[in-house]
Amino acid sequence: MDFRPPRPSRRSVAVWRRNALVWRKLWVPSLLGNFGDPLLYLLGIGYGLGGFIGQVNGMPYVSFFASGLVCANAMNTATFEALYSAFTRMAMQKTWDGMLAAPLLLDDVVLGEIGWAATKSLLTGSIILAVAAALGAIGGVGMLAVPPLIFLTGLCFGSIALVVTVVSPSYDFFLYYFTLAVTPMFLFCGVFFPLSSLPAGARWVTSALPLTHAVELMRPLLTGSVPEHAFRNVAVLATYAVVFGYLAVVLARRRMIT
């Protein structure tokens, strides 16, 4: 197995651009799919259930939930792109094989895929930010700092998902990742309720998960306060992105280069 570190280059931008050009032809259904579910969650849980809950951590529940939903959407969008779309290009359509026939390295393909997954998170996350702000659920000057953090979160989860993609024999394998990782993070990393509600042992586990750090970082910025541990949160997300990006490249070399 080739354990050399990835060699980033501007060629990965060509992979990103190729995916962007394909997406541009299907951008309407793509955005509806990525944006529709979060909007329904916001209306049904944020406003519907929130009307019965009242305030959480000193803020209306709709603000608490909307800020967490921005982070969850970044996770889900990058995950779906780096799983289903990337697997289709790699295994079904053989697009990666065609790219490797061009003057591109496999490192360029993998890093371009991760960058595109993060870009998809940024696109859909920015729309949700705008809608939630228009509804009055979130606000404040801190919102200006959130889009780069959405992109960083997309890099983190895109890298993790691409590791799953390059070791998966079929689409069915993704169910393990959703059941064991994505769904537990969605439910227990602070999107729906404060982590203080969990037992001490569960809080210790969730503190190591990337979605927890995304929520801790972005929720204060979206609700008019300052993150307490911003440097630590950014460092954890960046570390996940770098480590799993490296693993994705190494494992892709094992799968694609014999």
Sequence and secondary structure as in RCSB ss.txt:
>XXXX:A:sequence
MDFRPPRPSRRSVAVWRRNALVWRKLWVPSLLGNFGDPLLYLLGIGYGLGGFIGQVNGMPYVSFFASGLVCANAM
NTATFEALYSAFTRMAMQKTWDGMLAAPLLLDDVVLGEIGWAATKSLLTGSIILAVAAALGAIGGVGMLAVPPLI
FLTGLCFGSIALVVTVVSPSYDFFLYYFTLAVTPMFLFCGVFFPLSSLPAGARWVTSALPLTHAVELMRPLLTGS
VPEHAFRNVAVLATYAVVFGYLAVVLARRRMIT
>XXXX:A:secstr
         THHHHHHHHHHHHHHHTHHHHHHHHHHHHHHHIIIIIIIIHHHH EETTEEHHHHHHHHHHHHHHH
HHHHHIIIIIHHIIIIIS HHHHHHTSS  HHHHHHHHHHHHHHHHHHHHHHHHHHHHHTTSSBSGGGGGHHHHH
HHHHHHHHHHHHHHHHH SSGGGHHHHIIIIIHHHHHHSSSSS GGGS HHHHHHHTTSHHHHHHHHHHHHHBTS
  TTHHHHHHHHHHHHHHHHHHHHHHHHHHH  
